[in-house]
Amino acid sequence: MPPQAVPDPDLCSLPLDQSHILLTSFNSFLTVAIHNILYYRNIYPRTTFLSTRAYNLPVHQNRHPKVCAWIRDAVDAVAVQLPTGHVARIAIATRDGAPRELHRRWPDLDEQLRGALRRMASTAEGMAALPAGCTFTVAVELGEEGRAPIGV
């Protein structure tokens, strides 16, 4: 279980149950998005991915346990920062690719997330191939008022 950040009460504008649903949905979306980016950008061989469905859309999931654990740990690290309200941007960056921004949206959440995944797939399919041996990382950029998660 990842460490839980304590939200700043002054920053909370949603009831706790709705905030939890939104954060859980976003964390699931981020997990699916990372797997899809790895698939469409050929960071790992396509044979290491399973086809599945999320948000009523075909998506891809890497089946290597260490890749899945790394993604889970990265999403957990992001999840600790989100409730603080200080996250300005989340980027999934490949060595030779431009970071892609993921926005939080509330209305019709599944529709918004499905659209974002479809746009990612469409964009990734049209991009030039990356050089062999590329890796990836997940970065969280904190806003001016955010504090570094020292000791987390």
N, C-alpha and C positions, 0 to 999 in steps of 0.2 A: 504494500500500500504506500503510495507516495506521500511525502510530508504535505500537510495542508497549510496553506497560507491563510491568515486571518484577514478577511476583508476590512477595509477602512469603512466604518459606519457612515462617514460623511460622503463616501463615494457610491454607496449602494442606493440605487433608485428602484430596483425590482424586489418584489418579495423573495424571501429566501428560497422557497420551492421553485419559483420561476427562474431564479438565478442558477440554481443547481441544474435544472433541465437545460438551460441555454449553455452553460459551461460543459456539461456532459455531452450535449449534441455537438458543440464545437470541437471538443477533444476527439470524438469519434470521426468527425469530418476531417480533422487534421491528420489523423492516422490514415484514413483512406486516401487523402490527398498526397501524402508522402509516398505511400506505396505506388500510386498511379504515376507520380512524377518519376520515380525510379524505373517504372516499367516503360513509360513513353520516351524517356531520355536514355534508355538502354544502359543504365548504370550497372545493372546485373543482367545476365542472359535472360531472355524472355521465357526460356524453359523453366526457370526457377520460380515462375509466378503461376498462381491459380487464377482462373476467372471466377468471379462471384458477382453478387449484386449488392448495391448500397443505394439508398434513396431511389429505388426503382430504376436503377441504371446499371449497365454492366461495368464492372470495375476490376482491377487486378490487385492481387495480394502476393507479396513475396512469401515463399514457404520456408525459407531458411530460418531456423530458430534464432540464430545470432542476429540476423537482420531484423527480424520481428522484435527481438528484445531491445535492440538499439533504438528502433522507432518508438517502442513503448516507453523507454526511458526518456527519450527526447520529448515526447508528448507529455509525459508526467512532469518534466522540468518546466515546460511551457504552462501546464495546468496550475502549477504552484504560483506563477506570476500573474495569471489572468485575474483572479479575484481582487488583487490589490488595486486594479484600475490604472496601473502605471505603464502597461504595455502599449507602446506606440505602434509597433509593427512586428509581424512575424514573417520571416523569409525562409524559404527553402532554396538554397543556392547550390548550383553545381559549379565545378571549377571554372568552366568557360561560359557559363550561362548567367543571365541577369536575374537577380532576385525577383520573385513573384510575391506580391503582397496579397494577404488573405484578410478580408474584411468581415467583421462581425455584423450580422443582420438579424433582426427579430421577426418581422412579418413573414409568414409562410416559410418557415425555416427550411423544411425539406426541399421546397422548390428552389430556394436560393442556393442551397448547398449542391443540389443536383445541377443547377446551371453553372455554378463555379467549377464543378468537376468536369462537365462537358466542355467548357471553355478551355480548361487546362489541357484536356485531351486533344482538343482541336489545335490549340497553339503548339503543344509539344510535337504533334504529328507533323506539323509544317516547319519545324525548326531544323537547322542543319545538324548532322550527326556530331556528337561529341568525340574527342579523341579517345583512343583506347586507354583503359586504365583509370578512368575518371572516378572520383569519389564524391561524397556529398556531405552537407552538414545542415543543421537546423539552427537558426539564430533568432534570438529574441532581442529586440531593441527597446529599451525602456525609455519612457518620456523623461523630460527634464526633472520632474519631481520624484521619479522612481529611484529606489536604492538598489545597489547590486546585491544579489542573493548570497552574501558571504555566509559560509557555514551551512548551506542547504545541502 
